[in-house]
Structures are given as structure tokens and as C-alpha cells.
Amino acid sequence: MAQVEIRSVVKAFDSGKTILDDVSFTAKDGQFVSLLGASGCGKTTLLRIIAGLEFADSGAVFIEGQDVSERSPKDRDIAMVFQNYALYPHLSVAENIGMGLKLRKFPEAEILTRTQEAARMLGLADLLARKPAALSGGQRQRVALARALVRHPKVFLLDEPLSNLDAVLREKTRGELKLLFRRVKGTVVYVTHDQVEAMTMSDLIVVMDKGRIQQAGTPEEIYHKPANTFVATFLGAPPMNLLPEAQAEQAGLLAKTGGGRLVGVRPEDVFAASESGPGLAFADVTLAEPTGATTVLTLDFGFPLRASVPGTWKLSTQKAWVRLPPERLHFFDAQTRRRLP
């Protein structure tokens, strides 16, 4: 396996619109790195540049310490899994898995051995004779992964490989993928718009917006110490509450400081009770959304504040008494939107 280093990559479309603006990050040897962002943020373009399917206007891509910016995909020793799986419909599962090795003129015996090994790892051993049309979406996805694994590449590149799966299968496959790459000790760069995928699978998350990296860090760092308001509200379901400091003071949620900051608090950190108590601010409950283990409340202080409370909330209870724990608050500059100490 190998380290992947992206140095100051810039890419613009023919129209002149910049899609990647001075992007730099490092995926260390054996790390699972997610590029996380909304559609159009540049994450797939960046993945294609790492793969050699597109070239940067400036900057460089290093794999295992070597500049591969001008190399073709076949000379980068990477394997890519696409969103649509890109299987050959007329070939069997075994033939699909081994095709890359066959094109590289590996001996037939080695192709067979590697194909069977990858099939066993991914639970495909009983499906090797089938054609893709006879497989479920999850099975096709595993065939595409097996085709990548069989190559024993230095780097695995995955472009939203779970987006075509239903919610139940996607959750199951997330765990399988994490265990799989832990076993093969592969360096992985994984593109996703799904924050849950990124949070549960990654060693490092690179959050992108409008062609720029907003923050790169561990899932814990990204969630608990967001670098700016974009990161703060992009991760979390429901997202972090953001409100002007003066507004929170007026509602009785903060002691008066006269500050002009933005205050952030995650819904699960908001304390809400159905009875009054010392130090609690009153709010109307305009909406209660039970999710099973928790209930999401929308509280009206003249502005909405969302709280995620354990268990159930009596739907007839339309009043709440609220506190924002000081140790759980985040503060951001109102102009730059960046995190403050």
C-alpha cells in the first residue's frame, strides 16, 4: 500500500469556472480517507485526478512518494470502483473479477487463484458462474469491489459505491467495507455525500465545499470541533443550531456578555424538560418528531431551536424549559464564520 499526497491542485472547466481551488491533503499509508461534500463541490473531479482520468491545471499528485501527475491510469497502480459498478454484462462474475488481470496478461493459474480469494472475501464464491443481470444491486457492488481487490493495488479509489443501494443494504455494506479494508490494509480514498458513511468508515474526513477544503480531520475532530459554520451544519442530523449571541441572550439562553459572535449548539446537547426549573428558559414546542430512541423537538423562542431529547416526548406537551450547557457551546466569528477559541 502507499501514501497519497495531493499538493495545491487547481482545476477549472473550459467555461473558466474553478472546480478545485488549491486543494492539498495527505492520505497516509493504510488510511481510509473520505472526501465529503455536496454535489458539485469537486470531490469526484479530485478523485478522477488522483486516478489519472483527468489532469490538474496545476499542482501535483504523489503516490508512494513519486509524482504521478503525468502518468496514465495504468501506470499509477490504483484500482477504482465507480458508482455504476461498470460490469461487463456478457461476462460471468469470475470473468468480471479477473478481467483486469487478464488484460495485464497474468498467468491463468494466478488469475484463478486471485479471483477465488477475492470472491471468498466478499461472499461471492457461489456466484462466480452468474452474469451481472442475475445479481442483486449489493452483489454487483461486491463484484466491482472484488475486481479492484484482485489487483492488489497500492491505492483504492471509490466513487460513491453505495449510493445505488437501498438504505438497509447500504448500512450493512458500510460495516462490511470497513472490515474488508482493515483486513487488506489498503489505502482508500472514498468519495461520498453521505455524512454517516464518512463518519462511520473513515480515519480522516476531508470536507469540501465549492472546490475548497473546509476542514480535514478525524471524525471526532470534524464533529466536535468544526472549523467553520459550513462544517458545523453539514455534519449532524439534525444539524447544529446557529444563532447570534445577542439573540440567545435575549431569549435567556445565555448570560449577557454583549458579544457579537455566532453561537452553535448541537440538538443532542440542548437540555429540554417538560417542567420548569431554575436556570431554564421557556419555549413553545411547535413540532415533536419521534425517531424511536430520541425525539427531535422544534422550539420557538421567536426563532427556531432544535433539540434532540432521549426517548419519547408527550405530543400533548407543547411547552418546554430549556438550557444550553456552556461546556457544549461552539462560537464562531460572525463575519468570517470561522471557529473561535
C-alpha positions as CSV (number, residue, x, y, z in Angstrom):
1,M,0.0,0.0,0.0
2,A,1.1,3.6,-0.3
3,Q,0.7,7.2,0.9
4,V,-1.3,9.6,-1.4
5,E,-0.4,13.2,-1.3
6,I,-2.3,16.0,-3.1
7,R,-0.4,19.2,-3.4
8,S,-2.0,22.5,-4.3
9,V,-4.3,21.0,-7.0
10,V,-6.2,23.5,-9.2
11,K,-8.7,22.6,-11.9
12,A,-11.1,24.8,-13.9
13,F,-13.7,23.9,-16.5
14,D,-13.4,25.1,-20.1
15,S,-16.0,27.8,-19.1
16,G,-13.5,29.2,-16.7
17,K,-15.3,28.1,-13.6
18,T,-12.9,26.8,-11.0
19,I,-13.9,23.4,-9.7
20,L,-10.8,22.8,-7.4
21,D,-9.0,25.7,-5.8
22,D,-5.6,25.0,-4.2
23,V,-6.6,21.6,-2.7
24,S,-4.0,19.8,-0.6
25,F,-4.2,16.8,1.8
26,T,-2.5,13.5,2.6
27,A,-3.9,10.0,2.8
28,K,-1.3,8.1,4.9
29,D,-0.4,4.5,4.1
30,G,-3.3,2.3,5.1
31,Q,-5.7,5.1,5.9
32,F,-9.3,5.3,4.9
33,V,-9.9,8.9,3.8
34,S,-13.4,10.2,2.8
35,L,-13.9,13.2,0.5
36,L,-17.2,14.5,1.9
37,G,-19.3,17.2,0.3
38,A,-22.5,18.1,-1.6
39,S,-22.9,17.5,-5.3
40,G,-20.7,19.9,-7.3
41,C,-18.1,20.5,-4.6
42,G,-15.3,19.0,-6.7
43,K,-14.8,15.7,-4.8
44,T,-15.3,13.4,-7.8
45,T,-13.2,15.5,-10.1
46,L,-10.4,15.3,-7.4
47,L,-10.8,11.5,-7.3
48,R,-10.5,11.3,-11.1
49,I,-7.4,13.5,-11.0
50,I,-5.8,11.0,-8.5
51,A,-6.8,8.2,-10.8
52,G,-5.3,9.9,-13.9
53,L,-8.7,10.1,-15.7
54,E,-8.4,13.9,-15.6
55,F,-5.4,16.1,-15.2
56,A,-5.0,19.2,-12.9
57,D,-4.3,22.6,-14.4
58,S,-1.6,23.0,-11.7
59,G,-0.4,21.1,-8.6
60,A,0.7,17.5,-8.2
61,V,-0.4,14.0,-7.2
62,F,2.2,11.9,-5.3
63,I,1.7,8.1,-4.7
64,E,4.3,6.4,-2.6
65,G,6.5,9.5,-2.8
66,Q,6.6,9.7,-6.6
67,D,5.0,12.4,-8.7
68,V,2.4,10.6,-10.9
69,S,0.7,13.7,-12.2
70,E,1.7,13.0,-15.8
71,R,1.2,9.2,-15.7
72,S,-1.6,7.3,-17.3
73,P,-4.1,5.5,-15.0
74,K,-2.5,2.1,-15.8
75,D,0.9,3.3,-14.5
76,R,-0.4,4.6,-11.2
77,D,-1.1,1.2,-9.6
78,I,-4.5,2.2,-8.4
79,A,-7.9,0.4,-8.6
80,M,-11.2,2.4,-8.9
81,V,-14.7,1.4,-8.1
82,F,-17.3,3.5,-9.9
83,Q,-20.8,4.5,-8.8
84,N,-22.4,2.4,-11.5
85,Y,-20.1,-0.6,-11.0
86,A,-19.2,-0.8,-14.7
87,L,-19.5,-4.6,-15.0
88,Y,-19.3,-6.4,-18.4
89,P,-22.9,-7.8,-18.8
90,H,-21.9,-10.6,-21.1
91,L,-19.2,-12.0,-18.8
92,S,-19.6,-14.1,-15.7
93,V,-18.8,-12.9,-12.2
94,A,-15.5,-14.8,-12.3
95,E,-14.6,-13.3,-15.7
96,N,-15.5,-9.8,-14.5
97,I,-13.4,-10.1,-11.4
98,G,-10.4,-11.4,-13.3
99,M,-10.6,-9.2,-16.4
100,G,-8.1,-6.6,-15.2
101,L,-5.6,-9.3,-14.6
102,K,-6.3,-11.0,-18.0
103,L,-5.7,-7.6,-19.8
104,R,-2.4,-7.4,-18.0
105,K,-1.5,-10.9,-19.2
106,F,-1.3,-12.6,-15.8
107,P,-1.0,-16.4,-15.9
108,E,-4.3,-18.2,-15.9
109,A,-3.5,-20.1,-12.7
110,E,-2.8,-16.8,-10.9
111,I,-5.9,-15.2,-12.2
112,L,-8.0,-18.2,-10.9
113,T,-6.3,-18.1,-7.5
114,R,-6.7,-14.4,-7.0
115,T,-10.3,-14.5,-8.3
116,Q,-11.3,-17.2,-5.9
117,E,-9.6,-15.4,-3.0
118,A,-11.4,-12.2,-3.7
119,A,-14.7,-14.0,-4.1
120,R,-14.3,-15.7,-0.8
121,M,-13.5,-12.4,1.0
122,L,-16.7,-10.8,-0.4
123,G,-19.1,-13.8,-0.2
124,L,-19.2,-14.3,-3.9
125,A,-17.8,-17.9,-4.1
126,D,-21.2,-19.4,-5.0
127,L,-22.0,-16.8,-7.7
128,L,-18.9,-17.0,-9.9
129,A,-20.8,-18.5,-12.8
130,R,-23.6,-16.0,-12.8
131,K,-23.9,-13.0,-15.1
132,P,-24.4,-9.5,-13.7
133,A,-28.1,-9.4,-14.7
134,A,-28.8,-12.3,-12.3
135,L,-27.3,-10.4,-9.4
136,S,-28.8,-8.0,-6.9
137,G,-27.5,-4.5,-6.5
138,G,-25.5,-5.4,-3.5
139,Q,-24.0,-8.4,-5.2
140,R,-23.0,-6.3,-8.2
141,Q,-21.3,-3.8,-5.9
142,R,-19.3,-6.6,-4.3
143,V,-18.2,-7.9,-7.8
144,A,-16.9,-4.4,-8.6
145,L,-15.0,-4.4,-5.2
146,A,-13.6,-7.9,-5.9
147,R,-12.4,-6.7,-9.3
148,A,-10.5,-3.9,-7.5
149,L,-9.2,-6.1,-4.7
150,V,-7.9,-8.8,-7.1
151,R,-5.4,-6.4,-8.5
152,H,-3.6,-5.9,-5.1
153,P,-3.2,-2.2,-5.9
154,K,-1.3,0.5,-3.9
155,V,-4.4,2.6,-3.6
156,F,-8.2,2.0,-3.8
157,L,-10.4,4.9,-5.2
158,L,-14.1,4.6,-4.6
159,D,-16.7,7.0,-6.1
160,E,-20.0,6.8,-4.1
161,P,-20.1,3.0,-4.4
162,L,-23.1,2.6,-2.1
163,S,-25.4,5.3,-3.5
164,N,-27.4,2.8,-5.6
165,L,-28.2,0.5,-2.7
166,D,-31.3,0.8,-0.5
167,A,-31.0,2.1,3.0
168,V,-30.9,-1.3,4.8
169,L,-28.3,-2.8,2.4
170,R,-26.2,0.4,2.5
171,E,-26.0,0.2,6.2
172,K,-24.9,-3.4,6.2
173,T,-22.4,-2.9,3.4
174,R,-20.8,0.1,5.2
175,G,-19.7,-2.2,8.0
176,E,-18.5,-4.9,5.6
177,L,-16.4,-2.4,3.7
178,K,-14.8,-1.1,6.8
179,L,-13.8,-4.6,8.0
180,L,-12.7,-5.5,4.5
181,F,-10.2,-2.7,4.1
182,R,-9.0,-3.1,7.6
183,R,-8.1,-6.7,6.6
184,V,-6.4,-5.9,3.4
185,K,-4.7,-2.8,4.9
186,G,-5.5,-0.8,1.9
187,T,-5.0,3.0,1.4
188,V,-8.5,4.2,0.4
189,V,-9.8,7.5,-0.9
190,Y,-13.6,7.3,-0.8
191,V,-16.0,9.9,-2.3
192,T,-19.4,10.4,-0.6
193,H,-22.0,13.0,0.1
194,D,-23.3,10.9,3.0
195,Q,-22.1,12.1,6.3
196,V,-23.0,8.8,8.1
197,E,-20.7,6.9,5.6
198,A,-17.9,9.3,6.2
199,M,-18.3,9.4,10.0
200,T,-18.5,5.6,10.4
201,M,-15.9,4.4,7.9
202,S,-13.1,7.0,7.9
203,D,-9.8,7.5,9.6
204,L,-9.7,11.0,8.0
205,I,-12.5,13.1,6.6
206,V,-11.8,15.9,4.1
207,V,-14.8,18.2,4.0
208,M,-15.2,20.1,0.7
209,D,-17.3,23.0,-0.5
210,K,-17.1,24.9,-3.8
211,G,-13.8,23.4,-4.7
212,R,-12.1,24.2,-1.4
213,I,-11.2,22.0,1.6
214,Q,-13.1,23.4,4.6
215,Q,-11.6,21.0,7.1
216,A,-9.6,17.8,7.3
217,G,-9.6,15.8,10.5
218,T,-10.7,12.7,12.3
219,P,-14.5,12.1,12.5
220,E,-14.3,13.2,16.2
221,E,-12.4,16.4,15.3
222,I,-14.8,17.3,12.5
223,Y,-17.9,16.7,14.6
224,H,-16.8,18.1,17.9
225,K,-14.5,21.0,16.7
226,P,-15.9,22.1,13.4
227,A,-13.5,24.7,11.7
228,N,-16.3,26.9,10.5
229,T,-20.1,27.2,10.3
230,F,-20.3,25.2,7.0
231,V,-18.7,22.1,8.6
232,A,-20.7,22.6,11.7
233,T,-24.0,22.5,9.9
234,F,-23.0,20.0,7.2
235,L,-22.4,17.2,9.7
236,G,-25.1,16.2,12.1
237,A,-28.7,15.1,11.8
238,P,-30.4,17.4,12.7
239,P,-27.6,19.9,12.0
240,M,-26.1,22.2,14.6
241,N,-28.2,25.2,15.7
242,L,-26.6,28.5,14.9
243,L,-27.8,31.8,16.3
244,P,-26.5,35.3,17.0
245,E,-25.2,35.6,20.5
246,A,-27.4,38.7,21.3
247,Q,-30.5,36.6,20.2
248,A,-29.6,33.8,22.6
249,E,-29.0,36.3,25.4
250,Q,-32.4,37.9,24.8
251,A,-34.1,34.6,24.9
252,G,-32.5,33.8,28.3
253,L,-30.4,31.0,26.9
254,L,-27.0,32.8,27.6
255,A,-25.7,35.1,30.2
256,K,-25.4,38.6,28.9
257,T,-21.9,39.3,27.5
258,G,-22.6,41.9,24.8
259,G,-20.7,39.7,22.4
260,G,-21.3,39.7,18.6
261,R,-20.4,36.1,18.0
262,L,-22.4,33.2,16.5
263,V,-23.3,30.5,19.0
264,G,-23.6,26.9,17.9
265,V,-25.1,24.0,19.8
266,R,-25.9,20.6,18.5
267,P,-29.5,19.4,19.1
268,E,-28.4,16.5,21.3
269,D,-26.6,18.9,23.6
270,V,-29.7,21.1,24.2
271,F,-31.4,20.2,27.5
272,A,-35.2,20.3,27.3
273,A,-37.7,19.4,30.1
274,S,-41.4,19.4,30.3
275,E,-41.4,21.1,33.7
276,S,-39.9,24.4,34.8
277,G,-36.8,24.6,36.9
278,P,-34.0,27.1,38.0
279,G,-31.9,28.5,35.1
280,L,-34.3,27.2,32.4
281,A,-35.7,29.3,29.6
282,F,-39.3,28.9,28.4
283,A,-40.2,27.9,24.8
284,D,-43.2,26.7,22.9
285,V,-42.8,23.3,21.3
286,T,-44.0,23.7,17.7
287,L,-43.1,20.3,16.5
288,A,-42.2,16.9,18.0
289,E,-40.7,14.2,15.7
290,P,-40.3,10.8,17.3
291,T,-37.4,8.7,15.9
292,G,-37.5,5.8,18.3
293,A,-34.6,6.2,20.6
294,T,-34.9,10.0,20.6
295,T,-37.5,12.8,19.8
296,V,-36.5,15.9,17.8
297,L,-38.2,19.0,19.1
298,T,-38.5,22.3,17.3
299,L,-38.6,25.0,20.0
300,D,-39.9,28.6,19.4
301,F,-38.0,31.4,21.1
302,G,-39.1,33.9,18.4
303,F,-36.5,31.9,16.4
304,P,-36.4,28.1,16.0
305,L,-34.1,25.9,18.1
306,R,-34.0,22.2,17.6
307,A,-33.4,19.8,20.5
308,S,-32.9,16.0,20.3
309,V,-34.1,14.5,23.6
310,P,-33.9,10.9,24.8
311,G,-36.9,8.6,24.5
312,T,-40.4,9.9,23.7
313,W,-42.0,13.3,24.3
314,K,-45.7,13.6,25.1
315,L,-47.1,15.0,21.9
316,S,-49.7,16.9,24.0
317,T,-46.8,18.7,25.9
318,Q,-46.5,21.9,24.0
319,K,-44.2,23.8,26.4
320,A,-40.6,23.2,27.3
321,W,-38.0,24.6,29.6
322,V,-34.6,24.7,28.1
323,R,-30.9,25.2,29.0
324,L,-27.8,25.3,26.8
325,P,-24.8,23.7,28.6
326,P,-21.9,26.2,28.4
327,E,-19.4,23.4,28.0
328,R,-21.2,22.2,24.9
329,L,-21.3,25.5,23.1
330,H,-19.4,26.5,19.9
331,F,-18.5,30.0,19.0
332,F,-17.9,31.4,15.5
333,D,-16.9,34.8,14.2
334,A,-20.0,36.4,12.7
335,Q,-18.1,37.8,9.7
336,T,-15.6,35.1,8.8
337,R,-17.8,32.2,10.1
338,R,-14.6,30.6,11.5
339,R,-14.4,28.8,14.8
340,L,-13.3,30.9,17.8
341,P,-11.4,29.6,20.8
